[in-house]
Amino acid sequence: MNALPIVDSHVHLWNPAQLRYAWLDGLPALNRAFLPADFAAASVNTNVSKIIFTECGCEPVQSLAEVNWISSLAKTEPRLKGIVAHADLEKDEAVRSDLAKLAANPLVKGIRRNLQGERDLEFCLQPKFVAGIKLLAEFGFTFDLCIRHDQLRAAAELVRRVPQVSFVLDHFGKPDVRGKKTESWAADLKMLATLPNVVCKISGLATEADWKNWQPADLKVYFERALECFGFDRVLFGGDWPVATLATSYVRWLETVQNYFSFAIETDQIKLFQTNAERIYRV
């Protein structure tokens, strides 16, 4: 295993006995507690030095409770350095008070309002949502874009409209790896990457592939395109644990990423696995 320190920019932790996650009802393999001790066991010998927690889709009214719970876990898990919290940004100006409460917690570095379940491809361009996004700049928050590949064009327009906010594309924009499709995704990713205020997480790709049968070769074209579009200054590693366990172990995903990027000079590998995430999430 590579000896370089790793900042994992995308880790989930949850406990269905603590908060309500309706989406877990249909995923029995994930419908249990996943806590820091479980992550430590899954990532043993991987040299993960810092963790960014990403909101887990609990009931929106529990968003602040989720942040408070994660903050309590951070007291005994010193690697937990940042939180990407949920906020209902479509509330327009009314979301300001929610953002202020989140900003009072120094661990909160960014916001994610999960968009991948929205049927309206242009949901993120609704005026109230755009107004909510613009408020993030006042608090110094990033915004994580969790979208499907068919939402990339609208996302690019959102990023263009709000240059004062830094955006983080989760999971390569969720291309159709299972269907081995690349063309429209690749074109739309390139369009998004022309905007300087967006970066891309190297995360979540195995769960877009055939869960039981994927091989690293199936992912190669997606790695290539993401690097071509964003370059080493705008990519960051994410484990997407434990969601990724539907398709891969933590170690297998990390090794897949390390093996693909093994051609890179050490300076660029350090950017991908450590310093880009530290810069973007200010940890």
QUISULSUL-V58692 format. One record per helix or strand of 3 or more residues. SS is the DSSP state (a for helix, b for strand). FROM is the first residue (numbers start at 0). TO is the last residue. If there is no record, write none. Layout:
BEGIN
((SS;FROM;TO) (SS;FROM;TO))
END
This chain:
BEGIN
((b;5;10) (a;21;25) (a;35;41) (b;47;53) (a;59;73) (b;79;84) (a;88;102) (b;107;110) (a;122;124) (a;126;138) (b;141;144) (a;148;160) (b;166;168) (a;169;172) (a;182;192) (b;197;201) (a;205;207) (a;215;229) (a;231;233) (b;234;236) (a;242;245) (a;249;262) (a;265;280))
END
